[in-house]
Every structure is written in C-alpha cells, then in structure tokens.
Amino acid sequence: MVENFGESYHHIGTHAGTLQPLWPGGQTDASASGPGWIDLRHPDHPEAGTLGVYVVFPLFLLAVTPAQGSTVWYHLTPLGPERIQLEIVGLYPPEAAADADAMARDQATLFAIHQEDMAACERVQAGLRSPDAILGPLSPLEAGVARFREWVAAS
Ligand SMILES: [Fe+2]
C-alpha cells in the first residue's frame, strides 16, 4: 500500500480512466524525496490543479489538492504482515464540507480510486507470494518506492 501510494507511474494502467487524465503517471517528479519521506509532485491540470503526494515512512500518507483546498489522509494500521486496516479521511474547508452533494461525489470518487488500487495491490501481493517472484528494476518514475525500500532495509 505504501509503495503504491508513493509512485504515480501506475496511473497509466491502474487509474487510466480516473487519475491518469488529470495527473499523467509519466509526468511525475519524486526528486524532492529523501531518506525518510516521499514528496511526489504532479503537473498542473488546467481545472484540477496539481496533486501533492507525501509519505513519511512508514505509514503517514497524504494526498493534497490545493486547487480544491482538500487533503486526503490514508490512516493505515498494520494488522499483520499482509493485512492492514485503512481509513481514508477527507479533510475539507468548512464551506466545502457543508456541500453534501459535493462531499458525496468526492467520497464516491475516492472509493472508486481506492478500489482500483486494492485490485492492483492484491495482484502484486499474490505475485510476491510466488516462490519464483524476483523483484525487477524500478523505473525512475518509481523513485519513491526506491526511497521506501532503502528505509525498510536500513530499519
Ligand atoms: Fe493508486
């Protein structure tokens, strides 16, 4: 889940109809990331603005959309080596939160995106269980994943 959150390369396939049109996976920049965090920047979309994705290892995950004035916090609680509890918390300015229809639309969008991620994460997890699984090289677009793996290896 953290690796998925920390790169947007997967927008190209996993979120082809949702996030890719807004923030193309091939145009993200993780160069501001460091040894204990991911700072993943996305290009400005004419209507949606930019998307900032931040991870402080191991489990603090935020997605910030300044044009909407909102932040989404992925509150992860590990339940075991392969299980987590996830609470997705939307943080909105009071005037936005008062619009019940807009909140319902945002909630539905977040749920749809999350379902796309969960399907991908479950397939990756199943693949990693294979005795023949070998981790391949990471793309430069997965620099955030590299930072996370370095942090795990050093911990
Ligand atoms: Fe995703």
Backbone and ligand atoms as CSV (ligand in chain L), in Angstrom:
chain,resi,resn,atom,element,x,y,z
A,1,MET,N,N,0.820,-1.196,0.000
A,1,MET,CA,C,0.000,0.000,0.000
A,1,MET,C,C,0.862,1.257,0.000
A,2,VAL,N,N,1.911,1.274,0.799
A,2,VAL,CA,C,2.796,2.446,0.855
A,2,VAL,C,C,3.536,2.605,-0.474
A,3,GLU,N,N,4.011,1.492,-1.032
A,3,GLU,CA,C,4.690,1.574,-2.324
A,3,GLU,C,C,3.734,2.059,-3.408
A,4,ASN,N,N,2.519,1.576,-3.386
A,4,ASN,CA,C,1.523,2.017,-4.366
A,4,ASN,C,C,1.273,3.510,-4.240
A,5,PHE,N,N,1.136,3.975,-3.020
A,5,PHE,CA,C,0.837,5.395,-2.773
A,5,PHE,C,C,2.018,6.274,-3.172
A,6,GLY,N,N,3.225,5.742,-3.057
A,6,GLY,CA,C,4.419,6.549,-3.235
A,6,GLY,C,C,4.923,6.674,-4.658
A,7,GLU,N,N,4.167,6.198,-5.600
A,7,GLU,CA,C,4.519,6.422,-7.005
A,7,GLU,C,C,3.222,6.586,-7.803
A,8,SER,N,N,3.305,7.373,-8.858
A,8,SER,CA,C,2.113,7.579,-9.696
A,8,SER,C,C,2.289,6.975,-11.085
A,9,TYR,N,N,3.361,6.219,-11.259
A,9,TYR,CA,C,3.575,5.501,-12.513
A,9,TYR,C,C,2.349,4.654,-12.839
A,10,HIS,N,N,1.741,4.079,-11.793
A,10,HIS,CA,C,0.613,3.172,-12.016
A,10,HIS,C,C,-0.661,3.892,-12.472
A,11,HIS,N,N,-0.666,5.214,-12.489
A,11,HIS,CA,C,-1.832,5.918,-13.046
A,11,HIS,C,C,-2.084,5.466,-14.484
A,12,ILE,N,N,-0.973,5.179,-15.194
A,12,ILE,CA,C,-1.059,4.835,-16.615
A,12,ILE,C,C,-1.984,3.634,-16.825
A,13,GLY,N,N,-1.880,2.626,-15.967
A,13,GLY,CA,C,-2.697,1.426,-16.129
A,13,GLY,C,C,-3.841,1.340,-15.137
A,14,THR,N,N,-3.496,1.387,-13.851
A,14,THR,CA,C,-4.495,1.171,-12.797
A,14,THR,C,C,-5.572,2.253,-12.791
A,15,HIS,N,N,-5.170,3.486,-13.030
A,15,HIS,CA,C,-6.123,4.607,-12.950
A,15,HIS,C,C,-6.288,5.282,-14.313
A,16,ALA,N,N,-6.298,4.459,-15.359
A,16,ALA,CA,C,-6.343,5.008,-16.728
A,16,ALA,C,C,-7.548,5.919,-16.955
A,17,GLY,N,N,-8.669,5.622,-16.290
A,17,GLY,CA,C,-9.870,6.414,-16.518
A,17,GLY,C,C,-10.164,7.418,-15.412
A,18,THR,N,N,-9.369,7.433,-14.354
A,18,THR,CA,C,-9.664,8.315,-13.219
A,18,THR,C,C,-8.547,9.350,-13.011
A,19,LEU,N,N,-7.379,8.918,-12.585
A,19,LEU,CA,C,-6.298,9.860,-12.270
A,19,LEU,C,C,-5.404,10.191,-13.459
A,20,GLN,N,N,-5.211,9.231,-14.357
A,20,GLN,CA,C,-4.306,9.456,-15.492
A,20,GLN,C,C,-4.695,10.686,-16.318
A,21,PRO,N,N,-5.978,10.927,-16.612
A,21,PRO,CA,C,-6.308,12.128,-17.382
A,21,PRO,C,C,-5.990,13.430,-16.644
A,22,LEU,N,N,-5.939,13.389,-15.330
A,22,LEU,CA,C,-5.646,14.587,-14.540
A,22,LEU,C,C,-4.148,14.748,-14.290
A,23,TRP,N,N,-3.526,13.670,-13.825
A,23,TRP,CA,C,-2.115,13.716,-13.444
A,23,TRP,C,C,-1.399,12.508,-14.055
A,24,PRO,N,N,-0.948,12.655,-15.308
A,24,PRO,CA,C,-0.350,11.522,-16.024
A,24,PRO,C,C,0.841,10.906,-15.279
A,25,GLY,N,N,0.814,9.597,-15.205
A,25,GLY,CA,C,1.844,8.875,-14.455
A,25,GLY,C,C,3.247,9.068,-14.980
A,26,GLY,N,N,3.377,9.385,-16.245
A,26,GLY,CA,C,4.700,9.575,-16.816
A,26,GLY,C,C,5.276,10.957,-16.585
A,27,GLN,N,N,4.517,11.827,-15.911
A,27,GLN,CA,C,4.984,13.207,-15.734
A,27,GLN,C,C,5.118,13.587,-14.267
A,28,THR,N,N,5.424,12.616,-13.419
A,28,THR,CA,C,5.555,12.898,-12.000
A,28,THR,C,C,7.031,13.083,-11.635
A,29,ASP,N,N,7.238,13.768,-10.536
A,29,ASP,CA,C,8.603,14.082,-10.116
A,29,ASP,C,C,8.769,13.759,-8.627
A,30,ALA,N,N,9.619,12.796,-8.326
A,30,ALA,CA,C,9.873,12.406,-6.937
A,30,ALA,C,C,11.248,12.869,-6.479
A,31,SER,N,N,11.868,13.777,-7.213
A,31,SER,CA,C,13.251,14.150,-6.913
A,31,SER,C,C,13.404,14.888,-5.580
A,32,ALA,N,N,12.314,15.434,-5.047
A,32,ALA,CA,C,12.401,16.111,-3.750
A,32,ALA,C,C,12.264,15.134,-2.582
A,33,SER,N,N,12.135,13.859,-2.869
A,33,SER,CA,C,12.023,12.851,-1.815
A,33,SER,C,C,13.360,12.679,-1.111
A,34,GLY,N,N,13.304,12.140,0.096
A,34,GLY,CA,C,14.533,11.968,0.869
A,34,GLY,C,C,14.586,10.613,1.528
A,35,PRO,N,N,15.525,10.433,2.459
A,35,PRO,CA,C,15.730,9.112,3.050
A,35,PRO,C,C,14.572,8.634,3.932
A,36,GLY,N,N,13.717,9.519,4.388
A,36,GLY,CA,C,12.607,9.087,5.244
A,36,GLY,C,C,11.254,9.518,4.746
A,37,TRP,N,N,11.197,10.008,3.512
A,37,TRP,CA,C,9.920,10.518,3.028
A,37,TRP,C,C,9.871,10.521,1.503
A,38,ILE,N,N,8.635,10.616,1.007
A,38,ILE,CA,C,8.385,10.776,-0.423
A,38,ILE,C,C,7.652,12.096,-0.621
A,39,ASP,N,N,8.145,12.877,-1.539
A,39,ASP,CA,C,7.492,14.121,-1.967
A,39,ASP,C,C,7.294,13.973,-3.468
A,40,LEU,N,N,6.077,13.614,-3.850
A,40,LEU,CA,C,5.775,13.277,-5.241
A,40,LEU,C,C,4.933,14.388,-5.849
A,41,ARG,N,N,5.491,15.030,-6.862
A,41,ARG,CA,C,4.823,16.193,-7.461
A,41,ARG,C,C,4.260,15.840,-8.832
A,42,HIS,N,N,3.133,16.450,-9.124
A,42,HIS,CA,C,2.417,16.180,-10.371
A,42,HIS,C,C,2.238,17.482,-11.150
A,43,PRO,N,N,2.087,17.361,-12.468
A,43,PRO,CA,C,1.904,18.573,-13.263
A,43,PRO,C,C,0.559,19.239,-12.957
A,44,ASP,N,N,0.503,20.518,-13.251
A,44,ASP,CA,C,-0.735,21.285,-13.082
A,44,ASP,C,C,-1.746,20.908,-14.156
A,45,HIS,N,N,-2.918,20.505,-13.731
A,45,HIS,CA,C,-4.019,20.276,-14.672
A,45,HIS,C,C,-4.809,21.584,-14.760
A,46,PRO,N,N,-5.275,21.974,-15.961
A,46,PRO,CA,C,-5.955,23.266,-16.103
A,46,PRO,C,C,-7.140,23.456,-15.159
A,47,GLU,N,N,-7.860,22.395,-14.848
A,47,GLU,CA,C,-9.017,22.518,-13.951
A,47,GLU,C,C,-8.748,21.975,-12.554
A,48,ALA,N,N,-8.075,20.865,-12.463
A,48,ALA,CA,C,-7.883,20.207,-11.161
A,48,ALA,C,C,-6.673,20.731,-10.399
A,49,GLY,N,N,-5.828,21.505,-11.067
A,49,GLY,CA,C,-4.619,21.984,-10.396
A,49,GLY,C,C,-3.614,20.870,-10.234
A,50,THR,N,N,-2.802,20.982,-9.219
A,50,THR,CA,C,-1.767,19.972,-9.019
A,50,THR,C,C,-2.196,18.988,-7.930
A,51,LEU,N,N,-1.419,17.955,-7.802
A,51,LEU,CA,C,-1.610,16.945,-6.752
A,51,LEU,C,C,-0.263,16.743,-6.078
A,52,GLY,N,N,-0.255,16.900,-4.772
A,52,GLY,CA,C,0.946,16.601,-3.999
A,52,GLY,C,C,0.720,15.322,-3.210
A,53,VAL,N,N,1.641,14.401,-3.333
A,53,VAL,CA,C,1.562,13.143,-2.579
A,53,VAL,C,C,2.755,13.098,-1.645
A,54,TYR,N,N,2.477,12.906,-0.378
A,54,TYR,CA,C,3.528,12.919,0.638
A,54,TYR,C,C,3.416,11.672,1.508
A,55,VAL,N,N,4.547,11.055,1.726
A,55,VAL,CA,C,4.616,9.896,2.614
A,55,VAL,C,C,5.765,10.133,3.570
A,56,VAL,N,N,5.499,10.028,4.863
A,56,VAL,CA,C,6.561,9.988,5.862
A,56,VAL,C,C,6.581,8.549,6.351
A,57,PHE,N,N,7.722,7.890,6.152
A,57,PHE,CA,C,7.806,6.463,6.449
A,57,PHE,C,C,7.662,6.203,7.933
A,58,PRO,N,N,7.004,5.168,8.338
A,58,PRO,CA,C,6.496,4.144,7.435
A,58,PRO,C,C,5.049,4.349,6.980
A,59,LEU,N,N,4.228,5.084,7.713
A,59,LEU,CA,C,2.784,4.963,7.468
A,59,LEU,C,C,2.005,6.266,7.387
A,60,PHE,N,N,2.642,7.399,7.227
A,60,PHE,CA,C,1.889,8.648,7.178
A,60,PHE,C,C,1.736,9.062,5.714
A,61,LEU,N,N,0.519,9.007,5.200
A,61,LEU,CA,C,0.269,9.204,3.783
A,61,LEU,C,C,-0.751,10.318,3.579
A,62,LEU,N,N,-0.391,11.306,2.763
A,62,LEU,CA,C,-1.293,12.419,2.452
A,62,LEU,C,C,-1.331,12.652,0.954
A,63,ALA,N,N,-2.501,13.004,0.441
A,63,ALA,CA,C,-2.660,13.484,-0.935
A,63,ALA,C,C,-3.311,14.860,-0.843
A,64,VAL,N,N,-2.615,15.861,-1.363
A,64,VAL,CA,C,-3.058,17.248,-1.220
A,64,VAL,C,C,-3.416,17.813,-2.593
A,65,THR,N,N,-4.606,18.382,-2.692
A,65,THR,CA,C,-5.035,19.052,-3.928
A,65,THR,C,C,-5.349,20.507,-3.578
A,66,PRO,N,N,-4.350,21.385,-3.716
A,66,PRO,CA,C,-4.538,22.781,-3.302
A,66,PRO,C,C,-5.681,23.486,-4.023
A,67,ALA,N,N,-5.916,23.173,-5.303
A,67,ALA,CA,C,-6.990,23.855,-6.035
A,67,ALA,C,C,-8.353,23.562,-5.412
A,68,GLN,N,N,-8.519,22.383,-4.847
A,68,GLN,CA,C,-9.773,22.027,-4.174
A,68,GLN,C,C,-9.723,22.400,-2.691
A,69,GLY,N,N,-8.576,22.775,-2.206
A,69,GLY,CA,C,-8.425,23.092,-0.789
A,69,GLY,C,C,-8.580,21.868,0.093
A,70,SER,N,N,-8.333,20.707,-0.460
A,70,SER,CA,C,-8.586,19.493,0.317
A,70,SER,C,C,-7.336,18.624,0.420
A,71,THR,N,N,-7.377,17.786,1.431
A,71,THR,CA,C,-6.308,16.821,1.691
A,71,THR,C,C,-6.964,15.490,2.041
A,72,VAL,N,N,-6.373,14.433,1.556
A,72,VAL,CA,C,-6.849,13.096,1.907
A,72,VAL,C,C,-5.750,12.409,2.700
A,73,TRP,N,N,-6.131,11.943,3.863
A,73,TRP,CA,C,-5.207,11.240,4.754
A,73,TRP,C,C,-5.552,9.758,4.724
A,74,TYR,N,N,-4.543,8.943,4.375
A,74,TYR,CA,C,-4.700,7.491,4.413
A,74,TYR,C,C,-4.165,7.022,5.766
A,75,HIS,N,N,-5.084,6.708,6.649
A,75,HIS,CA,C,-4.728,6.284,8.006
A,75,HIS,C,C,-4.581,4.769,8.024
A,76,LEU,N,N,-3.334,4.317,7.998
A,76,LEU,CA,C,-3.036,2.885,7.933
A,76,LEU,C,C,-2.698,2.334,9.312
A,77,THR,N,N,-3.284,1.203,9.607
A,77,THR,CA,C,-2.942,0.487,10.834
A,77,THR,C,C,-2.566,-0.938,10.441
A,78,PRO,N,N,-1.321,-1.333,10.654
A,78,PRO,CA,C,-0.939,-2.718,10.335
A,78,PRO,C,C,-1.679,-3.709,11.241
A,79,LEU,N,N,-2.182,-4.790,10.648
A,79,LEU,CA,C,-2.846,-5.842,11.416
A,79,LEU,C,C,-2.026,-7.130,11.383
A,80,GLY,N,N,-1.012,-7.179,10.544
A,80,GLY,CA,C,-0.168,-8.361,10.402
A,80,GLY,C,C,0.716,-8.171,9.194
A,81,PRO,N,N,1.528,-9.167,8.855
A,81,PRO,CA,C,2.476,-8.997,7.760
A,81,PRO,C,C,1.818,-8.711,6.407
A,82,GLU,N,N,0.597,-9.144,6.206
A,82,GLU,CA,C,-0.053,-8.944,4.907
A,82,GLU,C,C,-1.414,-8.285,5.039
A,83,ARG,N,N,-1.714,-7.712,6.203
A,83,ARG,CA,C,-3.040,-7.109,6.384
A,83,ARG,C,C,-2.893,-5.738,7.023
A,84,ILE,N,N,-3.748,-4.833,6.545
A,84,ILE,CA,C,-3.820,-3.504,7.135
A,84,ILE,C,C,-5.283,-3.141,7.339
A,85,GLN,N,N,-5.473,-2.205,8.221
A,85,GLN,CA,C,-6.775,-1.539,8.306
A,85,GLN,C,C,-6.555,-0.156,7.728
A,86,LEU,N,N,-7.424,0.254,6.831
A,86,LEU,CA,C,-7.276,1.551,6.176
A,86,LEU,C,C,-8.523,2.383,6.404
A,87,GLU,N,N,-8.305,3.580,6.886
A,87,GLU,CA,C,-9.370,4.568,6.991
A,87,GLU,C,C,-8.949,5.743,6.106
A,88,ILE,N,N,-9.779,6.089,5.147
A,88,ILE,CA,C,-9.480,7.212,4.255
A,88,ILE,C,C,-10.253,8.418,4.775
A,89,VAL,N,N,-9.506,9.442,5.169
A,89,VAL,CA,C,-10.111,10.614,5.810
A,89,VAL,C,C,-9.949,11.822,4.889
A,90,GLY,N,N,-11.060,12.394,4.461
A,90,GLY,CA,C,-11.033,13.607,3.653
A,90,GLY,C,C,-11.082,14.830,4.552
A,91,LEU,N,N,-10.158,15.757,4.320
A,91,LEU,CA,C,-10.088,16.986,5.111
A,91,LEU,C,C,-10.435,18.147,4.181
A,92,TYR,N,N,-11.499,18.875,4.511
A,92,TYR,CA,C,-12.021,19.912,3.618
A,92,TYR,C,C,-12.242,21.209,4.393
A,93,PRO,N,N,-12.189,22.327,3.675
A,93,PRO,CA,C,-12.576,23.586,4.311
A,93,PRO,C,C,-14.065,23.522,4.685
A,94,PRO,N,N,-14.488,24.240,5.727
A,94,PRO,CA,C,-15.878,24.147,6.194
A,94,PRO,C,C,-16.905,24.405,5.098
A,95,GLU,N,N,-16.648,25.388,4.221
A,95,GLU,CA,C,-17.638,25.691,3.186
A,95,GLU,C,C,-17.776,24.536,2.200
A,96,ALA,N,N,-16.699,23.843,1.911
A,96,ALA,CA,C,-16.780,22.680,1.028
A,96,ALA,C,C,-17.472,21.520,1.737
A,97,ALA,N,N,-17.135,21.317,2.997
A,97,ALA,CA,C,-17.727,20.209,3.754
A,97,ALA,C,C,-19.232,20.391,3.941
A,98,ALA,N,N,-19.714,21.623,3.849
A,98,ALA,CA,C,-21.149,21.873,4.021
A,98,ALA,C,C,-21.957,21.484,2.788
A,99,ASP,N,N,-21.296,21.249,1.671
A,99,ASP,CA,C,-21.981,20.876,0.423
A,99,ASP,C,C,-22.095,19.349,0.377
A,100,ALA,N,N,-23.232,18.836,0.828
A,100,ALA,CA,C,-23.409,17.386,0.952
A,100,ALA,C,C,-23.296,16.679,-0.393
A,101,ASP,N,N,-23.807,17.290,-1.445
A,101,ASP,CA,C,-23.719,16.650,-2.762
A,101,ASP,C,C,-22.265,16.540,-3.223
A,102,ALA,N,N,-21.504,17.617,-3.037
A,102,ALA,CA,C,-20.092,17.596,-3.429
A,102,ALA,C,C,-19.326,16.569,-2.590
A,103,MET,N,N,-19.650,16.482,-1.308
A,103,MET,CA,C,-18.978,15.504,-0.448
A,103,MET,C,C,-19.314,14.083,-0.898
A,104,ALA,N,N,-20.564,13.849,-1.278
A,104,ALA,CA,C,-20.958,12.509,-1.753
A,104,ALA,C,C,-20.221,12.169,-3.047
A,105,ARG,N,N,-20.068,13.150,-3.945
A,105,ARG,CA,C,-19.330,12.901,-5.197
A,105,ARG,C,C,-17.859,12.606,-4.902
A,106,ASP,N,N,-17.260,13.392,-4.008
A,106,ASP,CA,C,-15.854,13.163,-3.662
A,106,ASP,C,C,-15.662,11.787,-3.030
A,107,GLN,N,N,-16.575,11.432,-2.141
A,107,GLN,CA,C,-16.483,10.132,-1.475
A,107,GLN,C,C,-16.574,8.998,-2.501
A,108,ALA,N,N,-17.493,9.127,-3.453
A,108,ALA,CA,C,-17.642,8.097,-4.485
A,108,ALA,C,C,-16.386,8.016,-5.347
A,109,THR,N,N,-15.802,9.160,-5.674
A,109,THR,CA,C,-14.579,9.173,-6.478
A,109,THR,C,C,-13.432,8.515,-5.722
A,110,LEU,N,N,-13.265,8.894,-4.451
A,110,LEU,CA,C,-12.196,8.293,-3.644
A,110,LEU,C,C,-12.390,6.785,-3.517
A,111,PHE,N,N,-13.624,6.353,-3.346
A,111,PHE,CA,C,-13.902,4.926,-3.221
A,111,PHE,C,C,-13.537,4.196,-4.516
A,112,ALA,N,N,-13.919,4.786,-5.645
A,112,ALA,CA,C,-13.620,4.152,-6.940
A,112,ALA,C,C,-12.107,4.041,-7.149
A,113,ILE,N,N,-11.377,5.101,-6.834
A,113,ILE,CA,C,-9.916,5.084,-6.987
A,113,ILE,C,C,-9.308,4.046,-6.042
A,114,HIS,N,N,-9.821,4.007,-4.822
A,114,HIS,CA,C,-9.308,3.039,-3.854
A,114,HIS,C,C,-9.545,1.605,-4.335
A,115,GLN,N,N,-10.702,1.355,-4.917
A,115,GLN,CA,C,-10.983,0.004,-5.428
A,115,GLN,C,C,-10.001,-0.366,-6.535
A,116,GLU,N,N,-9.658,0.597,-7.382
A,116,GLU,CA,C,-8.664,0.334,-8.427
A,116,GLU,C,C,-7.324,-0.022,-7.798
A,117,ASP,N,N,-6.935,0.719,-6.754
A,117,ASP,CA,C,-5.660,0.437,-6.085
A,117,ASP,C,C,-5.677,-0.918,-5.393
A,118,MET,N,N,-6.776,-1.240,-4.725
A,118,MET,CA,C,-6.818,-2.502,-3.989
A,118,MET,C,C,-6.716,-3.686,-4.938
A,119,ALA,N,N,-7.365,-3.603,-6.083
A,119,ALA,CA,C,-7.268,-4.697,-7.050
A,119,ALA,C,C,-5.810,-4.869,-7.489
A,120,ALA,N,N,-5.125,-3.753,-7.738
A,120,ALA,CA,C,-3.721,-3.830,-8.153
A,120,ALA,C,C,-2.842,-4.360,-7.021
A,121,CYS,N,N,-3.036,-3.830,-5.811
A,121,CYS,CA,C,-2.215,-4.259,-4.673
A,121,CYS,C,C,-2.407,-5.751,-4.380
A,122,GLU,N,N,-3.639,-6.235,-4.498
A,122,GLU,CA,C,-3.880,-7.662,-4.248
A,122,GLU,C,C,-3.162,-8.526,-5.277
A,123,ARG,N,N,-3.129,-8.082,-6.526
A,123,ARG,CA,C,-2.416,-8.855,-7.563
A,123,ARG,C,C,-0.906,-8.832,-7.303
A,124,VAL,N,N,-0.377,-7.684,-6.920
A,124,VAL,CA,C,1.059,-7.594,-6.613
A,124,VAL,C,C,1.398,-8.503,-5.438
A,125,GLN,N,N,0.561,-8.441,-4.389
A,125,GLN,CA,C,0.808,-9.268,-3.204
A,125,GLN,C,C,0.783,-10.750,-3.560
A,126,ALA,N,N,-0.183,-11.150,-4.389
A,126,ALA,CA,C,-0.250,-12.554,-4.813
A,126,ALA,C,C,1.012,-12.931,-5.590
A,127,GLY,N,N,1.484,-12.046,-6.443
A,127,GLY,CA,C,2.700,-12.334,-7.203
A,127,GLY,C,C,3.915,-12.470,-6.310
A,128,LEU,N,N,3.991,-11.624,-5.272
A,128,LEU,CA,C,5.149,-11.672,-4.373
A,128,LEU,C,C,5.175,-12.951,-3.542
A,129,ARG,N,N,4.012,-13.596,-3.387
A,129,ARG,CA,C,3.974,-14.872,-2.649
A,129,ARG,C,C,4.550,-16.024,-3.463
A,130,SER,N,N,4.679,-15.827,-4.751
A,130,SER,CA,C,5.176,-16.895,-5.608
A,130,SER,C,C,6.629,-17.207,-5.259
A,131,PRO,N,N,6.970,-18.508,-5.178
A,131,PRO,CA,C,8.383,-18.846,-4.907
A,131,PRO,C,C,9.305,-18.402,-6.044
A,132,ASP,N,N,8.734,-18.130,-7.191
A,132,ASP,CA,C,9.544,-17.694,-8.337
A,132,ASP,C,C,9.622,-16.181,-8.475
A,133,ALA,N,N,9.012,-15.452,-7.519
A,133,ALA,CA,C,8.985,-13.993,-7.633
A,133,ALA,C,C,10.395,-13.418,-7.487
A,134,ILE,N,N,10.739,-12.548,-8.395
A,134,ILE,CA,C,12.015,-11.823,-8.350
A,134,ILE,C,C,11.679,-10.357,-8.581
A,135,LEU,N,N,12.115,-9.508,-7.670
A,135,LEU,CA,C,11.864,-8.084,-7.845
A,135,LEU,C,C,12.696,-7.570,-9.017
A,136,GLY,N,N,12.044,-6.913,-9.934
A,136,GLY,CA,C,12.744,-6.350,-11.082
A,136,GLY,C,C,13.256,-4.957,-10.775
A,137,PRO,N,N,13.964,-4.364,-11.709
A,137,PRO,CA,C,14.465,-2.999,-11.504
A,137,PRO,C,C,13.304,-2.010,-11.483
A,138,LEU,N,N,13.470,-0.939,-10.721
A,138,LEU,CA,C,12.445,0.088,-10.643
A,138,LEU,C,C,12.665,1.123,-11.748
A,139,SER,N,N,11.573,1.672,-12.212
A,139,SER,CA,C,11.631,2.780,-13.162
A,139,SER,C,C,12.041,4.042,-12.403
A,140,PRO,N,N,12.666,5.007,-13.075
A,140,PRO,CA,C,12.901,6.312,-12.417
A,140,PRO,C,C,11.594,6.933,-11.918
A,141,LEU,N,N,10.475,6.555,-12.514
A,141,LEU,CA,C,9.174,7.065,-12.053
A,141,LEU,C,C,8.748,6.423,-10.736
A,142,GLU,N,N,9.504,5.425,-10.286
A,142,GLU,CA,C,9.230,4.758,-9.013
A,142,GLU,C,C,10.291,5.120,-7.963
A,143,ALA,N,N,10.860,6.299,-8.076
A,143,ALA,CA,C,11.922,6.713,-7.146
A,143,ALA,C,C,11.425,6.703,-5.698
A,144,GLY,N,N,10.148,7.030,-5.483
A,144,GLY,CA,C,9.597,6.990,-4.129
A,144,GLY,C,C,9.616,5.582,-3.553
A,145,VAL,N,N,9.347,4.600,-4.389
A,145,VAL,CA,C,9.398,3.197,-3.948
A,145,VAL,C,C,10.833,2.847,-3.556
A,146,ALA,N,N,11.789,3.322,-4.333
A,146,ALA,CA,C,13.203,3.060,-4.008
A,146,ALA,C,C,13.549,3.656,-2.639
A,147,ARG,N,N,13.071,4.894,-2.374
A,147,ARG,CA,C,13.360,5.530,-1.072
A,147,ARG,C,C,12.754,4.683,0.051
A,148,PHE,N,N,11.527,4.170,-0.158
A,148,PHE,CA,C,10.874,3.363,0.879
A,148,PHE,C,C,11.633,2.059,1.118
A,149,ARG,N,N,12.034,1.393,0.046
A,149,ARG,CA,C,12.775,0.132,0.203
A,149,ARG,C,C,14.117,0.368,0.897
A,150,GLU,N,N,14.760,1.476,0.600
A,150,GLU,CA,C,16.025,1.804,1.296
A,150,GLU,C,C,15.761,2.014,2.782
A,151,TRP,N,N,14.656,2.691,3.091
A,151,TRP,CA,C,14.306,2.949,4.502
A,151,TRP,C,C,14.023,1.617,5.215
A,152,VAL,N,N,13.269,0.734,4.565
A,152,VAL,CA,C,12.961,-0.570,5.176
A,152,VAL,C,C,14.255,-1.356,5.408
A,153,ALA,N,N,15.135,-1.375,4.410
A,153,ALA,CA,C,16.381,-2.137,4.536
A,153,ALA,C,C,17.260,-1.601,5.662
A,154,ALA,N,N,17.198,-0.287,5.902
A,154,ALA,CA,C,18.049,0.314,6.935
A,154,ALA,C,C,17.419,0.244,8.325
A,155,SER,N,N,16.146,-0.124,8.401
A,155,SER,CA,C,15.425,-0.120,9.701
A,155,SER,C,C,15.610,-1.411,10.461
L,1,LIG,FE,FE,-3.269,4.430,-6.977
